[in-house]
Amino acid sequence: MLNRKIAPISSLPESLDILGSQTHLLSNGVKVQMVEGGTQEVLRITFLFNAGTRYQAKPLVAATTLGMLTEGTKSYTGTDLAEQLEYHGAYTDQGLDRDKAGISLYCLSKYASKLLPLLQEIILYPTFPSKEFENIKLKKKQQLTIERKKVAYVAREQHQAMLFGDKHPYGSYATPESYDKLHLEDLVTYHRDFYCPEECLIIIAGNGCINTLPLLEQYFGNEAWKKSEAKIPKRFPIPSTASEKELTFTKEDAVQSAIRVGKIAITQTHPDFVKLSVLVTILGGYFGSRLMKNIREDKGYTYGIHASLVPFKEAGIIVISTEVGKQYQEETVKEIMLEIERLSTELISEEELELVINYITGELIRSVDGPIAISEILESLSVFNQDFSYLSDAYKETNRITSKELQNLAKQYLRVDDMKVCIVG
């Protein structure tokens, strides 16, 4: 008889089981990665471009170019596009970060032949209509004005500028006045230079990928899609960080203060990245982390505090963020520094390490559950020219890591004296 007083034995898989992908090349050299799977007849078709904000000559060009792709094309108005997508039960989604810009189509597999011509119009032949452009500028300017009244928003942009410098692609930021300097010609030029076949990766995921390949060849593999003649910079030197160790921006009407603590760190291609990710998770990367236990549960200064290791193509950052009452600013920063210091001076217990390893490996397993999730992982890996072997190796490396290794990493990458502090409130 089953004894329900005894917990069942649980264990994690020895390796990460990932649904495989296939790679094809269209006639014009565009790379297509396919993840076939799933029981439902649905597809996610993503076009990913090296067109992130790091490449723009002025603020907001990358975001506005991407946002206006669906506002009108050579053959369709924005309303026409929306109606066609709705009629077929489909929709598009857009994503933009420092390095990449992407647009995804979600649709039933049987309608791919109807919708890929629309996607061709959106990607190859947007017209950037002037009326919609002016309306979007006005709307987005108002939204940005509101956002920049929030302490967390200002702290994020100022801390990034503090780390990289406000002229560097990873440290620059937009103001409402930036919209006044934005012109239609900027979008047309950006689209011409960056939304081109040599800067594109197509990722298809779902049930029916192989049947979509001839359609991709028909609409995106021919010479109609012109290559760019622009000389695009591939690397941006990472500058020495700002000399200020701490910056405070006072907002008299703020109820709380936003705090960000961090430094420039390694990126995902570095051999220490996986292990450092484990260390940062222990510090503040999950609900039971040290920072949460200290500053939320013990001190009661905040509802939440988080630490993360964020990889960009050219560099990464370690950043700790939280919001606290104004009266707790100094004490919160002090406690954050104490927790950082502890990682260098005290060995992590085996019990805590096992808990975090189980959490991270569980998240890795969840992240590759199904073709759509796997396609999203492929997007992030593509930034660093990595494949699924990176995830498999990361899974094994996480399970092998020791407390002594983590302590040595803390001494190397988490020195209190290297941390830059930004407080807004």
Sequence and secondary structure as in RCSB ss.txt:
>XXXX:A:sequence
MLNRKIAPISSLPESLDILGSQTHLLSNGVKVQMVEGGTQEVLRITFLFNAGTRYQAKPLVAATTLGMLTEGTKS
YTGTDLAEQLEYHGAYTDQGLDRDKAGISLYCLSKYASKLLPLLQEIILYPTFPSKEFENIKLKKKQQLTIERKK
VAYVAREQHQAMLFGDKHPYGSYATPESYDKLHLEDLVTYHRDFYCPEECLIIIAGNGCINTLPLLEQYFGNEAW
KKSEAKIPKRFPIPSTASEKELTFTKEDAVQSAIRVGKIAITQTHPDFVKLSVLVTILGGYFGSRLMKNIREDKG
YTYGIHASLVPFKEAGIIVISTEVGKQYQEETVKEIMLEIERLSTELISEEELELVINYITGELIRSVDGPIAIS
EILESLSVFNQDFSYLSDAYKETNRITSKELQNLAKQYLRVDDMKVCIVG
>XXXX:A:secstr
   TTS       SS      EEEE TTS EEEEEE  SSSEEEEEEEES SGGG SSTTHHHHHHHTTTSBBSS
 BHHHHHHHHHHTT EEEEEE SS EEEEEEEEGGGHHHHHHHHHHHHH B   HHHHHHHHHHHHHHHHHHTTS
HHHHHHHHHHHHHH TTSTTT    GGGGGG  HHHHHHHHHHHSSGGGEEEEEEETTHHHHHHHHHHHHSSTTS
    S            S SEEEE  TT SEEEEEEEEEE  TTSTTHHHHHHHHHHHHTSTTSHHIIIIIIIS 
  S EEEEEEE SS EEEEEEEEEEGGGHHHHHHHHHHHHHHHHHS   HHHHHHHHHHHHHHHHHHTSSHHHHH
HHHHHHHTTT  HHHHHHHHHHHHH  HHHHHHHHHHH  GGG EEEEE 
